[in-house]
Amino acid sequence: MFSHYNLIYILTSLQSIEQIIAYSEDFIDFNEFLWANKRLNFNATLQLLMVIGEETKKIDNDLKRQYGQIPWRSIQGVRNRIAHDYRGIDHEEVYAIVIEELKPLKKVLIDMLGKVDYEQSTLNEALNSPYYSELSYLRNKD
């Protein structure tokens, strides 16, 4: 089992994924997504992708190695590009990440929870927080 410290990094990443899905699910293409709500959805998504990059960087490397199908370094690279080269961001690439890569990452993060040593009460306490409101499906996770 891996350290309980991984729990918060995984939960924060999952919450960010859920929010991105909510912000992007009703658009038919990247152009519509980019310009919707005066770019509010797109900019919120960028911020949440940075959160995912930062939080997944903190997950135990040995745990991440068990999931070689996930491009962990690329996730952190996206975070760095957003933070340091905002004007150079490829909008279509961001949309592709949202549409193609977040669901497999979500599945892996949920699986990782089964390999982290935490008390159920700690998970329940986190899930009772408004911050993790989109993660109620984890309440009965063993």
DAGIPE-V106147 format. One record per backbone hydrogen bond with DSSP energy under -1.0 kcal/mol. CO is the residue of the C=O (numbers start at 1). NH is the residue of the N-H. E is the energy in kcal/mol with one decimal. If there is no record, write none. Layout:
BEGIN
{{CO,NH,E} {CO,NH,E}}
END
This chain:
BEGIN
{{2,117,-3.6} {3,6,-1.6} {4,7,-1.4} {6,10,-2.4} {7,11,-2.8} {8,12,-2.4} {9,13,-1.8} {10,14,-2.7} {11,15,-2.7} {12,16,-2.0} {13,17,-2.3} {14,18,-2.6} {15,19,-2.2} {16,20,-2.5} {17,21,-2.7} {18,22,-2.1} {19,23,-2.3} {20,24,-1.3} {21,25,-1.7} {24,27,-1.3} {29,33,-2.1} {30,34,-3.1} {31,35,-1.9} {32,36,-1.2} {36,39,-1.3} {37,40,-1.6} {39,43,-3.0} {40,44,-2.5} {41,45,-2.1} {42,46,-2.3} {43,47,-2.1} {44,48,-2.3} {45,49,-2.5} {46,50,-1.9} {47,51,-1.9} {48,52,-2.4} {49,53,-2.4} {50,54,-2.5} {51,55,-3.1} {52,56,-2.7} {53,57,-1.0} {60,64,-2.2} {61,65,-2.3} {64,67,-2.2} {67,70,-1.8} {70,72,-1.9} {71,75,-2.0} {72,76,-1.9} {73,77,-2.2} {74,78,-2.4} {75,79,-1.7} {76,80,-2.1} {77,81,-2.5} {78,82,-2.5} {79,83,-2.4} {80,84,-2.5} {81,85,-2.3} {85,88,-1.4} {86,89,-1.4} {90,94,-2.0} {91,95,-2.1} {92,96,-2.5} {93,97,-2.5} {94,98,-2.3} {95,99,-2.6} {96,100,-3.0} {97,101,-1.9} {97,102,-1.2} {101,105,-1.5} {102,106,-2.8} {103,107,-2.2} {104,108,-2.0} {105,109,-2.8} {106,110,-2.4} {107,111,-2.0} {108,112,-2.6} {109,113,-1.2} {111,114,-1.3} {112,115,-2.5} {113,116,-1.2} {115,2,-2.9} {119,123,-1.8} {120,124,-2.8} {121,125,-2.3} {122,126,-2.1} {123,127,-2.7} {124,128,-1.4} {126,129,-1.4} {129,132,-1.1} {130,133,-1.5} {132,135,-2.0} {135,138,-2.3} {136,139,-2.0} {138,141,-1.9}}
END
